[in-house]
């Protein structure tokens, strides 16, 4: 495997770093079973799914989420 340092990565233009992240993410997503999920997280996810199934209208639509993110209204800092 070729070794690349953090310093080398930081010297890349932003677009190339984004492409690198995409390649890394795709390589991880290709093997979802390789990612271990803790029992606590599994429990939390099951609870959230059950909550959603009981009341699917309680959350936000994707359009609402995008609007909040674009407006900065969900920023806490």
C-alpha positions in Angstrom: 0.0 0.0 0.0 1.2 3.5 -0.8 1.8 5.7 2.2 0.6 9.3 2.2 1.0 11.7 5.0 -1.5 14.1 6.4 0.8 16.9 5.3 0.7 15.5 1.7 -3.1 15.4 1.8 -3.3 19.0 3.1 -1.2 20.1 0.1 -3.8 18.8 -2.3 -6.4 21.3 -3.7 -9.7 21.1 -1.9 -11.5 19.4 -4.9 -8.9 16.6 -4.9 -9.3 16.2 -1.1 -13.1 15.9 -1.6 -12.5 13.3 -4.3 -10.2 11.4 -2.0 -12.9 11.4 0.8 -15.4 10.1 -1.7 -13.2 7.3 -2.8 -12.5 6.4 0.8 -16.2 6.5 1.7 -17.2 4.4 -1.3 -14.6 1.8 -0.2 -16.1 1.7 3.3 -19.7 1.6 2.1 -18.9 -1.3 -0.2 -18.5 -3.5 2.9 -21.2 -2.4 5.4 -21.0 -5.6 7.4 -17.3 -4.8 8.2 -18.5 -1.9 10.4 -19.3 -3.0 14.0 -22.3 -1.4 15.6 -22.2 -1.4 19.4 -25.2 -3.0 21.3 -26.0 0.5 22.7 -26.3 2.0 19.2 -28.3 -0.9 17.9 -30.8 -0.4 20.8 -31.0 3.3 20.1 -31.6 2.8 16.4 -34.3 0.2 17.1 -36.0 2.7 19.5 -35.8 5.5 16.9 -37.2 3.2 14.2 -40.1 2.2 16.5 -40.8 5.8 17.3 -40.8 6.7 13.6 -43.1 3.7 12.7 -45.6 4.8 15.4 -45.6 8.5 14.2 -43.9 9.0 10.8 -45.2 12.6 10.6 -43.4 13.7 13.8 -40.1 14.4 12.1 -38.9 16.8 9.4 -39.1 16.4 5.7 -35.9 16.5 3.7 -37.0 19.9 2.3 -37.4 21.3 5.8 -34.0 20.0 6.9 -32.4 21.6 3.9 -34.1 24.9 4.5 -33.0 24.9 8.2 -29.4 24.0 7.2 -29.3 26.7 4.5 -30.7 29.4 6.8 -28.4 28.4 9.6 -31.3 28.2 12.0 -30.0 24.9 13.5 -26.6 26.2 14.3 -25.8 26.0 18.0 -22.5 27.8 18.1 
